[in-house]
Amino acid sequence: MPPGFVKIRHFGLYAAGNVNSKLATARADIDRLRADTGKVQTPSPAPEVAPLDWRALFHKLTGIDLDACPDFGYRLASAPLTQSTHSSRAPPPAQS
């Protein structure tokens, strides 16, 4: 262990109350699995799920569709923002 770290043995299978009962049971289960299959079975990975965008996740959690008009229920059209052709600076002062 790195300096300053302390081993924590009072949780899980290494807890004082579990050492004689659950640890022995876990070891027996592992030995039984090895005897049955010749190796320890590992769980298969979860299937890959495409992440939802924030609007779809909000709709799934609340039931509120942010793309629908709240008054009439029609789908709202969306368009990407475009770059402005004019400058955001103030016009130069008039020369007199």
C-alpha positions in Angstrom: 0.0 0.0 0.0 1.2 3.5 -0.7 2.2 5.6 2.4 -0.7 7.1 4.1 -3.2 4.5 2.9 -4.8 2.1 5.3 -6.3 -1.3 4.4 -10.0 -1.5 5.1 -11.0 -5.0 6.1 -14.3 -4.3 7.8 -16.4 -4.4 4.6 -17.5 -7.1 2.3 -16.1 -10.7 2.4 -13.2 -9.7 4.6 -15.3 -8.3 7.4 -14.8 -10.0 10.7 -18.4 -11.3 10.8 -18.1 -12.7 7.3 -14.7 -14.3 7.2 -15.8 -17.7 8.5 -19.1 -17.9 6.7 -19.5 -15.9 3.5 -15.8 -16.1 2.5 -15.9 -19.9 2.8 -19.1 -20.0 0.8 -17.7 -17.8 -1.9 -14.6 -20.0 -2.2 -16.8 -23.1 -2.4 -18.9 -21.6 -5.1 -15.8 -20.6 -7.2 -14.5 -24.2 -6.8 -17.8 -25.6 -7.8 -17.9 -23.4 -11.0 -14.4 -24.5 -11.9 -15.3 -28.1 -11.5 -18.5 -27.8 -13.5 -17.1 -25.8 -16.5 -13.3 -26.1 -16.2 -13.1 -22.3 -15.7 -14.8 -19.5 -13.9 -17.7 -18.1 -15.8 -17.6 -14.3 -16.3 -20.8 -12.4 -17.0 -21.3 -11.3 -20.5 -20.9 -7.6 -21.2 -24.1 -5.5 -21.4 -25.3 -4.8 -24.9 -24.1 -1.5 -26.4 -26.9 1.1 -26.1 -26.8 4.3 -28.1 -26.9 7.3 -25.8 -30.0 9.5 -25.9 -29.7 13.2 -26.6 -30.9 15.5 -23.8 -34.3 16.2 -25.4 -35.0 12.4 -25.8 -33.9 11.7 -22.3 -36.0 14.6 -20.9 -39.0 13.2 -22.8 -38.4 9.7 -21.5 -38.1 10.8 -17.9 -40.9 13.4 -17.8 -43.2 12.6 -20.7 -42.9 16.2 -21.9 -42.0 16.6 -25.5 -39.9 19.7 -25.9 -40.2 19.6 -29.7 -44.0 19.9 -29.6 -46.0 23.1 -29.4 -47.4 23.4 -25.9 -50.7 24.9 -27.2 -51.4 22.9 -30.3 -49.2 19.8 -30.1 -47.6 20.3 -33.5 -44.0 19.5 -34.0 -41.8 22.6 -33.9 -39.4 23.1 -36.8 -35.8 23.7 -35.9 -33.0 25.1 -38.0 -29.4 25.4 -37.3 -28.1 28.9 -36.4 -26.2 30.6 -39.1 -23.3 33.1 -39.0 -24.3 36.7 -39.2 -22.9 38.6 -42.1 -22.6 41.9 -40.3 -20.1 42.7 -37.6 -21.2 42.9 -34.0 -19.1 46.1 -33.5 -20.7 49.5 -33.4 -20.3 51.5 -36.6 -17.4 53.9 -36.8 -18.0 57.5 -35.5 -19.1 60.0 -38.2 -16.2 62.2 -39.5 -17.1 65.9 -39.5 
